[in-house]
Amino acid sequence: FSRRKGSGRSQPQQQQQQQQEGGEEGEDQVMVELSADAPTGSNAAAGLMASEDSLKSSVGTMTTATVPMIKSSKSFASKSLGERDKTGAQVTLYRVRYKVKDTSSFNWRKPFSPLKDRYLIGHPEPVTGTLDPGMMFALMGSSGSGKSTLMDVIARRKTMGTIGGLILFDGHIPSKAEVIRDTGYVEQYDTLWEFFTVHEMLMYTARLKMSPKFTLQQKRDRVDEVIEHLGLGKARNTKIGGPMVRGVSGGEAKRISIGIGLLNNPRIMFFDEPTSGLDSAISNDVMQVIRNLADSGRTVMVTIHQPSGMVFRMFDQIILLSSDPETRSGNLVYFGEAGDHVKDYFVEQGYPYDRERFDNIPEYLLSVVSGGVKGPTAGGTLIKSYVTSEMCDTNESIAKGITSPLGGVHAGEQKIDRRPVYANNVLSEIVSLVTFKGRAQWKNPSFVISRIGLYIALSVILVSFFAPQHQTPQALLVVVSLLFITILMTAFITFLYIPELIHDKPVFVRETYDAMYRVLSYAASTFIIETSAIAVSSICYTSLLYYSIGGLINKSVGAFFFFMLTHFVYSATACLVTLTFASPMPNIQTAIGLSANPILINVVLMGFLIPLPDWWGFWAFVSYMRWAWAALMINQFEGQNLDMCADVPQSDMISLTSGVDTMDVGSLSLDGALCSLYTGLKTYNSYTSAIPDATARNLTSLPPFSCSSNMLNAFFNPGIATLVNSSCSPVVADLMFEPLPKFPEQVKASLNNIGVAMLQFFPQGQTYSSEPKLFGLSKWECFGYLCIVFAAFFVAFW
């Protein structure tokens, strides 16, 4: 059953199509034409329903009083997929509406009150009509009238909101699997992976989108069929390219997008603004390709804003939308034949066609429905005129006849089920994504440079600054600083992943809409590809840097490989942290700005720079930088008996017996001053630890102050003691006349092993956030905490 009495295209085009189709309809196709003297309006509907008995008797194979489906007489079966016969599907829309929750109705005073509904399509009048196979429908309207929204509703691509009414494929409600199998959708913009060639892009899509019932060879053959059918043979091995890489032309990119939609050999094709961004010549070529798809028997719907006259003549039917002035919802104002029919309809409504003002019919139509800068002021009038028209009654009658087996009334409103149906399992999706994207990425010079080249450059720069080191106090500072720089720079390098992430987001959105893979599969494959580069970069960075520094670096093989392993896991965690914060952002600038905050906060949370305030202390325990830096610090200093003064020349040391007044302060060596102080403290500790308290009389007993007994008796007589007690600070008297104090055991251990001192000092502070100190942890314990944070951010990125 069809509304079709003729095509909106020119007579030669119709004759050519009739010659191609053999000039007759298929045997199983029944057409009921409404003659000019047929009853109209509600009488027409009654007449049609009353004629069901006669229709039933004329078609002996029908068992119910229903309207048979129109079928395309042409088959576009694919030999490579083993299809014998395949024809287009009739799409029926019966009283379709679409609404979402209006977030602008949120009331801060009543935060728990439900949001109001906002109709985007079909209010006040729902959408009803049929899309017949072998025909190309133009979905037109003013900006904001809901063209793309309506097509997304029909194609079942909406993931939120509520749909009312019925959307049928060949008279039945299609399942999700059927929608995916029988429909192809081409978006307005060509969202393609720029590092793929044309063949790789189509093969990659075929592996993910096509059913596993097809063998790999069948998928290859289908890709070859599509490439040949769309005339992409010359560009087969050309990279698609992008802003930074020259690739295929705009017309070829659009044909690749069409090819992606054709891989499943769908019965229904949807195109959203296919001529956007193309010049008139390329637009005509692309639209001719789409026209050929309709001529082959498919049902084709195209949203298009303002086609040229040549493109407009390609369409068979026009669906024209306009916004209701009050509800701002998209509503039908015309659903019928193209060409002069649509022009004549609006002329009869009182909108004259001025040939001097309008160059073609599309320009005239948009002028009628848009209302210019004032908006669709005539929208309400146009909607009412259509609802009371014979055209609307005809569309309503046809759709009602098709839906009669389902009860003849529209279905209730149903919330959109967001659960998609996938063609493959998770493992197969991950393998396909890693195989194709990973191979293409490793061939991409920018990927290799940003992931590996920068780490090699960083290690060479650090070596040029700090190597070689010796066993000196400054070398100890270099070791700690290098660990801090490693943690900091690794986090900042991950900023280079953000532009690619934001640039690839539209492709990810399209492919998930097409149910090509699960989000988990994408997250896992992205992580695997990135960590493959991180593994290589960690090996290069550690190998170039570690042993080149020398000095007080822990030179054991185990420490070397633990540094490499920790750097690898930390780099992967830093990558996930950046991707997690950047993924929801709409642009690169916002993504970088947001991702910088957790990095800068974590730098302070490490406990290396300053003690943490109590209100920040809790976050230190979930800081990925803190656990990574702690593991590296313990790896360097745990169990190491370091002598930081072994390579300090004796001439740089400060000797009290030589007299400080003979030294030039400007020539003092920092290493010499620190080692002199360190040696003095060690000597003091050794002396006080070796003798009992009773004989450790005073400071002058120490070797540097050793004097004769006469001098001691003269200097430390009771008179002097009385004078010191009355004139000096108590600490002076304690040092001169009381037994010398001894260092606590913790200090003694630090003096005997400088590595222990470093681990006992960090993290800085004496609050709960600085406990336990690194001395109380093991490197594998810190590594384990880092792995927990890593797992948490992988889930967050997913």
C-alpha positions in Angstrom: 0.0 0.0 0.0 1.6 3.3 -1.0 0.7 6.9 -1.3 2.9 7.0 -4.5 1.1 8.1 -7.6 4.2 9.4 -9.3 7.6 10.8 -8.7 8.6 14.3 -8.2 11.4 13.9 -10.6 11.3 14.9 -14.3 9.6 12.7 -16.9 12.9 11.5 -18.5 14.2 10.4 -15.2 11.0 8.4 -14.5 11.1 6.8 -17.9 14.8 5.8 -17.4 14.0 4.2 -14.0 11.0 2.3 -15.5 13.3 1.0 -18.2 15.8 -0.1 -15.6 13.0 -1.8 -13.5 11.4 -3.5 -16.4 8.5 -1.1 -16.4 6.3 -3.0 -14.0 5.8 -3.6 -10.3 6.6 -6.9 -8.6 4.0 -9.6 -8.3 3.7 -9.3 -4.6 3.2 -5.5 -4.6 -0.3 -4.1 -4.3 -0.8 -0.4 -4.9 -4.0 1.4 -4.1 -4.2 4.8 -5.8 -6.4 7.6 -4.7 -8.1 9.1 -7.7 -8.9 12.7 -7.9 -12.6 12.1 -7.3 -12.0 9.8 -4.3 -13.4 10.9 -0.9 -11.2 13.2 1.1 -10.6 13.9 4.8 -12.1 11.6 7.4 -14.5 10.3 4.7 -11.4 9.1 2.8 -10.2 7.2 5.8 -13.6 5.6 6.3 -13.7 4.7 2.6 -10.3 3.1 2.7 -11.1 1.1 5.8 -14.5 0.1 4.3 -12.7 -1.2 1.2 -10.6 -3.6 3.2 -13.0 -6.5 2.5 -12.9 -5.9 -1.3 -9.1 -5.6 -1.1 -9.0 -8.8 0.9 -11.1 -10.7 -1.7 -8.9 -9.3 -4.5 -5.8 -10.6 -2.9 -6.4 -14.3 -2.1 -3.2 -14.8 -0.2 -4.1 -12.3 2.5 -5.6 -13.8 5.7 -6.4 -10.6 7.6 -8.1 -7.4 6.7 -4.8 -5.4 6.6 -3.1 -3.3 4.0 -0.2 -5.2 2.3 3.3 -3.8 2.4 4.8 -2.3 -0.7 8.0 -4.0 -1.7 10.6 -2.8 -4.1 10.8 -4.9 -7.3 14.6 -4.5 -7.5 17.1 -6.6 -5.5 20.5 -5.3 -4.4 21.7 -8.5 -2.9 25.4 -8.8 -2.2 27.2 -11.8 -3.8 30.1 -11.6 -1.4 27.7 -11.9 1.6 25.9 -14.9 0.0 22.6 -13.0 -0.3 20.1 -14.3 -2.9 17.5 -11.5 -2.7 17.3 -8.2 -0.8 14.9 -5.3 -1.2 14.2 -2.1 0.5 11.9 -1.8 3.5 8.9 0.4 4.0 9.1 2.6 7.0 5.8 3.6 8.6 5.5 6.5 11.1 2.2 6.6 13.0 1.5 9.5 15.4 5.2 9.8 16.3 6.3 12.3 19.0 9.6 12.8 20.8 10.2 14.6 24.1 13.0 15.1 26.6 13.2 16.6 30.0 13.6 20.3 30.0 16.5 21.2 32.2 15.7 24.9 32.0 12.6 24.1 34.1 14.8 23.2 37.1 13.8 25.1 40.2 16.5 25.7 42.7 13.9 26.3 45.4 12.3 22.9 44.7 15.3 20.8 43.6 13.5 17.5 43.9 10.4 18.5 41.8 10.3 16.7 38.5 11.4 18.5 35.3 8.9 19.5 32.7 8.7 17.7 29.4 9.8 19.5 26.2 8.5 18.2 22.9 11.1 18.3 20.1 9.0 16.5 17.5 5.3 16.2 17.0 3.6 18.8 19.2 0.9 19.8 18.9 0.4 17.4 15.9 2.2 14.0 15.8 4.1 12.9 12.7 2.5 10.3 10.4 3.6 9.0 7.0 5.3 6.3 5.1 8.7 6.0 3.4 8.5 3.6 0.5 11.5 1.6 -0.9 13.1 2.7 -4.1 12.4 6.3 -3.3 14.6 9.2 -2.0 13.0 11.4 0.6 14.2 14.9 1.3 13.7 16.0 5.0 13.8 19.8 4.9 12.9 22.6 7.1 14.2 25.8 8.8 17.1 25.7 11.2 16.1 24.2 14.5 12.9 22.7 13.1 14.1 19.2 14.1 15.2 17.6 10.8 18.1 15.7 12.3 16.2 14.9 15.4 13.3 13.3 13.5 15.7 11.3 11.4 17.6 10.1 14.5 14.3 9.1 16.1 13.4 7.0 13.0 16.9 5.5 12.8 16.7 4.7 16.6 19.9 6.6 17.3 18.5 8.6 20.3 19.9 7.6 23.7 17.6 9.6 25.9 14.1 10.9 26.0 10.7 9.4 25.3 9.2 8.4 21.9 5.4 8.1 21.4 3.7 6.4 18.5 4.8 3.6 16.2 7.8 3.3 13.9 7.5 0.2 11.8 9.7 -1.6 9.3 7.6 -3.5 6.8 4.6 -3.4 9.1 6.2 -4.6 12.3 8.2 -3.1 15.2 11.8 -3.8 14.5 14.2 -5.2 17.1 17.4 -3.5 17.9 19.4 -6.1 16.0 17.1 -5.6 13.0 17.6 -1.9 13.1 21.4 -2.3 13.1 21.3 -4.9 10.4 18.9 -3.1 8.0 19.8 0.6 8.4 22.8 2.6 7.5 23.5 6.1 8.8 25.8 8.7 7.4 26.5 11.7 9.6 26.8 15.3 8.5 30.5 15.4 9.1 33.0 12.8 7.9 34.2 11.4 11.2 37.1 9.1 10.1 40.4 7.9 11.5 42.9 10.0 9.7 45.8 7.5 10.0 43.9 4.8 8.1 44.0 4.3 4.4 40.6 4.0 2.6 40.8 0.2 2.5 42.0 0.0 6.2 39.1 2.3 7.3 36.5 0.1 5.6 38.1 -3.2 6.6 38.4 -2.0 10.2 34.7 -1.1 10.2 33.7 -4.4 8.6 35.6 -6.3 11.3 33.7 -4.5 14.1 30.3 -3.9 12.6 29.5 -6.9 10.5 28.1 -10.1 12.1 30.6 -12.9 13.0 28.5 -15.2 10.8 30.5 -13.7 7.9 34.0 -15.1 7.4 37.0 -12.8 7.2 37.2 -13.4 3.5 33.6 -12.5 3.0 34.2 -9.2 4.8 37.2 -8.5 2.6 35.2 -9.2 -0.5 32.4 -6.9 0.7 34.9 -4.1 1.3 36.2 -4.6 -2.2 32.6 -4.5 -3.5 31.9 -1.2 -1.7 35.1 0.4 -2.9 34.3 -0.5 -6.5 30.7 0.5 -6.2 31.6 4.0 -4.9 34.5 4.6 -7.3 37.2 4.6 -4.7 39.6 2.3 -6.4 42.2 4.9 -7.2 42.2 6.1 -3.5 42.2 2.6 -2.1 45.6 2.9 -0.5 45.6 6.6 0.2 45.6 7.8 3.8 42.4 9.6 4.8 44.4 12.4 6.4 43.3 15.4 8.4 44.3 18.9 9.3 48.0 18.1 9.6 48.3 15.4 6.9 47.1 15.6 3.3 44.8 12.8 2.3 41.7 12.2 0.3 39.5 14.9 -1.1 36.2 16.1 0.5 34.1 14.1 -2.0 36.1 11.0 -1.5 35.8 11.4 2.3 32.0 11.6 1.9 32.0 8.5 -0.2 34.0 6.7 2.4 31.4 7.6 5.0 28.7 6.3 2.7 30.7 3.1 2.2 30.8 2.6 6.0 27.0 2.7 6.0 26.8 0.3 3.1 29.0 -2.5 4.5 26.0 -4.3 6.0 24.2 -3.9 2.7 21.3 -2.1 4.6 17.7 -1.9 3.3 17.3 1.7 4.6 19.8 4.5 4.4 19.8 7.8 6.3 22.0 10.8 5.3 22.4 13.8 7.5 23.3 16.9 5.5 25.5 15.0 3.0 26.4 18.1 1.0 27.7 20.2 3.9 31.1 21.7 3.2 31.2 20.5 -0.4 31.2 22.7 -3.5 28.3 22.4 -6.0 30.1 20.0 -8.4 31.1 17.5 -5.6 27.7 17.9 -4.0 26.0 16.8 -7.3 28.4 13.8 -7.5 27.7 12.8 -3.9 23.9 13.2 -4.3 24.0 11.1 -7.5 25.6 8.3 -5.6 22.8 8.5 -3.1 20.2 8.7 -5.8 21.7 5.5 -7.3 21.2 3.8 -3.9 17.5 4.6 -4.0 17.2 3.5 -7.6 18.7 0.1 -6.6 15.7 -0.4 -4.4 16.7 1.0 -1.0 14.6 3.3 1.1 16.6 6.6 1.4 16.0 9.6 3.6 18.2 12.7 3.4 18.2 15.8 5.6 19.2 18.8 3.5 19.0 22.4 4.3 18.9 24.3 1.0 19.7 22.0 -2.0 20.5 23.4 -5.5 17.9 23.1 -8.2 19.7 20.1 -9.7 19.9 18.3 -6.4 16.3 19.1 -5.6 15.1 17.4 -8.8 16.7 14.1 -7.7 14.2 13.7 -4.8 11.0 11.8 -5.1 9.2 13.0 -1.9 9.6 16.0 0.3 9.1 16.0 4.1 8.9 19.6 5.2 9.1 20.6 8.9 8.5 23.9 10.7 8.7 24.9 14.3 5.5 25.7 16.2 5.8 29.3 17.4 4.5 28.4 20.9 6.1 25.0 21.7 9.2 25.3 19.3 8.5 21.7 18.4 9.1 20.4 14.9 5.9 19.6 13.0 4.9 18.5 9.5 3.8 21.1 7.1 4.2 19.0 4.0 4.6 15.2 3.3 4.2 14.5 -0.3 5.6 14.6 -3.9 8.6 16.7 -4.8 9.0 19.0 -7.8 6.3 21.4 -8.8 3.8 19.6 -6.5 5.2 21.1 -3.3 5.4 24.5 -4.9 1.8 24.4 -6.0 0.7 23.2 -2.6 2.1 26.3 -0.8 0.9 28.6 -3.6 -2.6 27.3 -2.9 -2.1 28.1 0.8 -1.6 31.8 -0.1 2.2 32.0 -0.5 2.9 33.3 -4.0 6.0 32.1 -5.9 7.9 35.1 -7.2 10.3 33.9 -9.9 12.2 37.2 -9.7 12.8 36.8 -6.0 13.4 33.0 -5.8 16.0 31.2 -8.0 14.5 27.8 -7.3 11.9 25.9 -5.3 14.0 25.1 -2.3 14.7 28.7 -1.7 11.0 29.5 -1.9 10.2 26.7 0.6 12.7 27.8 3.2 11.4 31.3 2.8 7.9 30.1 3.6 8.7 27.9 6.6 11.5 29.9 8.2 10.2 33.4 8.3 13.6 35.0 8.1 15.2 36.6 11.1 11.8 36.9 12.8 11.6 33.1 13.0 8.8 30.7 11.8 5.9 33.2 12.5 3.8 31.3 9.9 4.6 27.9 11.4 1.4 27.6 13.3 -0.7 28.5 10.3 1.2 26.1 8.1 0.8 23.2 10.6 -2.9 23.8 10.9 -3.2 24.0 7.1 -1.4 20.6 6.7 -3.5 18.9 9.4 -6.7 19.8 7.6 -5.4 19.0 4.1 -6.3 16.0 1.9 -2.5 15.1 1.9 -2.6 14.7 5.7 -5.7 12.5 5.5 -4.2 10.3 2.9 -0.9 9.8 4.9 -3.0 9.1 8.0 -5.2 6.6 6.2 -2.2 4.7 4.7 -0.3 4.6 8.0 -3.4 3.5 9.9 -4.0 0.7 7.4 -0.5 -0.5 7.8 -0.6 -0.4 11.6 -4.1 -2.1 11.8 -2.6 -5.6 12.7 -1.1 -3.9 15.8 -4.4 -2.6 17.0 -4.8 0.4 14.7 -3.9 2.8 17.5 -0.6 4.4 18.4 1.5 2.8 21.0 2.0 4.4 24.3 5.0 6.5 25.2 8.1 4.5 25.8 11.4 5.6 27.2 14.3 4.9 25.0 16.3 1.8 25.8 19.9 2.8 25.7 21.3 -0.7 25.7 22.7 -1.4 22.2 23.2 -4.7 20.4 26.7 -5.5 19.4 27.8 -7.8 16.6 30.9 -9.2 18.3 32.1 -10.0 21.8 34.4 -7.9 23.9 37.5 -9.8 23.2 37.0 -9.7 19.5 36.3 -6.0 19.6 39.5 -5.3 21.6 41.6 -7.5 19.2 40.2 -5.7 16.2 40.7 -2.2 17.7 44.3 -3.0 18.8 45.2 -4.7 15.5 44.0 -1.9 13.2 44.5 1.2 15.3 47.7 0.0 17.0 49.4 -0.9 13.7 48.3 2.5 12.2 49.5 4.5 15.2 52.9 2.9 15.2 53.3 3.9 11.5 52.4 7.5 12.5 55.6 9.6 13.1 53.8 12.0 15.4 52.7 9.2 17.6 56.2 7.8 17.9 57.8 11.2 18.5 55.3 12.3 21.2 55.3 8.9 23.0 58.9 7.8 22.8 61.0 10.6 21.2 60.3 13.1 24.0 61.4 10.6 26.7 64.6 10.0 24.9 65.2 13.7 24.5 64.4 14.3 28.2 66.8 11.6 29.4 69.6 13.0 27.2 69.0 16.6 28.5 69.1 15.3 32.1 72.3 13.4 31.5 73.9 16.5 30.0 73.0 18.5 33.1 73.8 16.0 35.9 76.2 13.4 34.7 78.7 12.3 35.9 78.2 12.5 39.6 80.5 11.6 42.5 80.0 10.6 46.1 79.3 14.1 47.5 76.4 15.8 49.3 75.4 17.5 46.1 75.3 14.1 44.3 72.8 13.0 47.0 70.7 16.1 46.2 70.9 15.2 42.5 69.5 11.7 43.1 66.5 13.1 45.0 66.0 15.8 42.4 66.1 13.4 39.5 63.4 11.2 41.1 61.3 14.3 41.5 61.9 15.5 38.0 61.1 12.1 36.6 57.7 12.1 38.4 56.9 15.7 37.4 57.9 15.6 33.7 56.2 12.2 33.1 52.9 13.7 34.2 53.3 16.8 32.0 54.3 14.8 28.9 50.8 13.3 29.1 49.3 16.6 28.0 50.4 15.7 24.5 47.8 13.0 24.4 44.9 15.5 24.9 44.7 17.0 21.4 44.4 13.6 19.8 41.8 12.5 22.3 39.6 15.5 21.7 40.1 15.2 17.9 39.1 11.6 17.9 36.0 12.0 20.1 33.6 12.5 17.2 34.7 9.2 15.6 34.3 7.4 18.9 30.8 8.9 19.3 29.8 7.8 15.8 31.2 4.3 16.2 29.5 3.8 19.5 26.2 5.0 18.1 26.7 2.5 15.4 27.2 -0.2 18.0 30.6 -1.1 16.6 32.1 -1.7 20.0 31.5 -1.3 23.7 33.0 1.6 25.6 35.0 -0.9 27.7 36.6 -2.3 24.5 37.6 1.2 23.4 39.0 2.1 26.8 41.0 -1.2 26.9 42.3 -0.9 23.4 43.3 2.7 23.9 45.1 1.7 27.1 46.9 -1.2 25.4 48.1 0.9 22.5 49.3 3.7 24.8 51.0 1.3 27.2 52.8 -0.4 24.4 54.4 3.0 23.7 54.9 3.7 27.4 56.8 0.4 27.8 59.2 1.3 25.0 59.7 4.8 26.4 60.3 3.5 30.0 63.0 1.2 28.7 64.7 3.9 26.7 64.4 6.5 29.5 65.8 4.2 32.2 68.5 2.8 30.1 69.9 6.2 29.0 69.6 7.9 32.3 70.1 5.5 35.2 73.7 4.4 35.0 74.9 7.6 33.3 74.3 9.7 36.4 76.6 7.6 38.6 77.5 9.0 42.1 75.1 7.8 44.8 72.7 6.0 42.4 71.9 2.5 43.6 73.9 0.5 41.1 72.4 -2.9 41.7 70.6 -4.7 38.8 67.5 -5.2 40.9 67.2 -1.4 41.6 67.7 -0.7 37.9 64.8 -2.9 36.8 62.6 -1.8 39.7 63.1 1.8 38.6 62.1 0.8 35.0 59.0 -1.1 36.2 57.8 1.7 38.5 58.3 4.2 35.8 56.2 2.1 33.4 53.3 1.7 35.8 53.5 5.3 37.0 53.5 6.6 33.3 50.5 4.4 32.5 48.7 5.8 35.6 49.6 9.4 34.7 48.3 8.7 31.2 45.0 7.4 32.6 44.6 10.4 35.0 45.0 12.9 32.1 42.7 11.0 29.8 40.1 10.7 32.6 39.9 14.4 33.2 40.2 15.4 29.6 37.7 13.0 28.1 34.5 14.8 29.1 35.8 18.2 27.9 34.4 19.8 24.8 37.7 21.3 23.5 41.5 21.1 23.9 41.9 24.3 25.9 39.4 23.3 28.6 40.8 19.7 28.7 44.4 20.9 29.3 43.3 23.5 31.9 41.3 20.9 33.8 43.9 18.2 33.6 46.6 20.5 34.9 44.9 20.9 38.2 45.3 17.3 39.5 48.9 17.2 38.4 49.8 20.4 40.3 47.9 19.3 43.3 49.6 15.9 43.3 53.1 17.6 43.1 52.4 19.2 46.5 50.7 16.0 47.9 54.0 14.1 47.4 55.4 15.4 50.6 58.7 16.5 49.0 58.2 20.2 48.9 56.3 21.2 52.0 54.5 19.5 55.0 50.8 19.2 54.2 48.1 21.0 56.1 45.7 18.8 57.9 42.8 19.5 55.6 44.8 18.2 52.6 46.3 15.3 54.4 43.7 12.7 53.4 44.3 13.2 49.7 48.0 12.3 50.1 47.0 8.6 50.5 45.4 8.5 47.0 48.1 10.5 45.3 49.6 8.5 42.5 52.7 10.8 42.4 53.3 10.2 46.1 53.3 6.4 45.9 55.5 6.4 42.8 58.0 8.8 44.2 58.0 6.9 47.5 58.7 3.6 45.7 61.6 5.2 43.8 63.1 6.8 46.9 63.0 3.5 48.9 64.5 1.7 45.9 67.4 4.1 46.0 68.2 4.4 49.7 66.9 1.3 51.4 69.7 -0.9 52.7 72.4 1.3 51.2 75.5 2.2 53.3 76.2 5.5 51.5 79.3 7.5 52.0 78.4 10.9 50.7 81.8 12.4 51.6 84.1 9.8 50.0 84.9 12.0 47.0 85.1 15.4 48.8 88.8 16.6 48.8 90.4 17.0 52.3 91.4 20.5 51.3 87.7 21.5 51.1 87.0 20.3 54.7 86.8 22.9 57.6 89.2 22.2 60.5 88.6 23.9 63.8 92.2 23.4 64.9 93.4 25.4 61.8 91.3 28.4 62.8 88.3 29.7 61.0 89.8 33.2 60.8 92.4 32.0 58.3 89.7 30.9 55.7 88.2 32.9 52.9 84.4 32.6 53.2 84.0 33.1 49.4 86.0 30.1 48.7 84.1 27.7 50.9 82.9 24.5 49.3 79.3 23.5 50.0 80.4 19.8 49.9 83.3 20.6 52.2 81.1 22.5 54.7 78.4 19.8 54.8 80.9 17.0 55.1 82.8 18.9 57.9 79.5 19.3 59.8 78.6 15.7 59.1 82.0 14.4 60.2 81.8 16.5 63.4 78.4 15.1 64.3 79.6 11.5 63.6 82.6 12.1 65.8 80.5 13.5 68.6 78.1 10.5 68.3 81.0 8.1 68.4 82.6 9.6 71.5 79.4 9.9 73.5 78.4 6.4 72.5 81.7 4.8 73.5 82.1 6.2 77.1 79.9 6.0 80.1 78.0 9.1 81.3 80.3 9.6 84.4 83.4 10.2 82.3 81.8 12.1 79.5 82.4 15.3 81.4 82.2 18.1 78.9 82.8 19.5 75.5 86.6 20.0 76.1 87.0 16.3 76.4 86.3 15.8 72.7 89.4 15.2 70.6 89.3 18.5 68.7 89.4 20.3 72.1 91.9 18.1 73.9 94.0 20.1 76.3 96.4 19.3 79.2 95.0 18.6 82.7 96.5 21.8 84.0 94.6 23.9 81.4 91.4 22.0 82.2 91.8 22.6 85.9 92.5 26.2 85.4 89.6 26.8 83.0 86.9 24.7 84.7 87.5 25.6 88.3 84.5 26.3 90.7 84.9 30.1 90.3 84.5 29.9 86.6 81.5 27.6 87.0 79.8 30.1 89.3 80.5 32.9 86.8 79.2 30.9 83.9 76.1 29.9 85.7 75.3 33.4 86.7 76.2 35.1 83.4 75.4 32.6 80.5 72.6 30.6 79.2 71.9 27.3 81.0 72.9 25.4 77.9 76.4 26.7 78.1 76.8 25.5 81.6 75.4 22.1 80.7 77.9 21.8 77.9 80.9 22.8 80.1 80.1 21.2 83.4 77.5 18.5 82.9 77.8 15.1 81.2 77.4 15.5 77.4 74.0 14.6 75.9 73.7 11.6 73.7 71.8 11.5 70.4 68.5 9.5 70.2 68.8 6.1 68.6 66.9 7.4 65.4 69.5 10.1 65.0 72.4 7.7 65.6 71.0 5.5 62.8 70.8 8.4 60.5 74.4 9.5 61.1 75.7 6.0 60.5 73.6 5.7 57.2 72.7 8.8 55.3 70.2 6.7 53.2 68.2 6.0 56.4 68.2 9.7 57.2 66.6 10.5 53.8 63.9 7.9 54.3 63.2 9.1 57.9 62.8 12.7 56.8 60.3 12.2 54.0 57.4 12.8 53.7 57.9 16.2 55.4 55.9 17.1 58.5 54.7 15.6 61.7 51.0 15.2 61.0 49.0 12.1 60.2 49.6 12.7 56.5 53.3 12.3 56.9 53.1 8.9 58.7 54.4 6.4 58.1 57.7 7.8 56.9 59.4 6.1 54.0 61.6 4.3 56.4 58.6 2.4 57.7 57.5 1.2 54.2 58.8 -1.2 51.6 59.2 -0.3 47.9 56.8 -3.2 46.9 54.2 -1.9 49.3 54.3 1.6 47.7 54.3 -0.1 44.3 51.1 -2.0 45.3 49.4 1.2 46.3 50.3 2.7 43.0 48.8 -0.2 41.2 45.5 0.3 43.1 45.4 3.9 42.1 46.1 2.8 38.5 43.2 0.3 38.5 40.9 3.0 39.9 41.7 5.5 37.2 41.3 2.8 34.5 37.7 2.3 35.7 37.3 6.1 35.8 38.5 6.5 32.3 36.2 3.7 31.1 
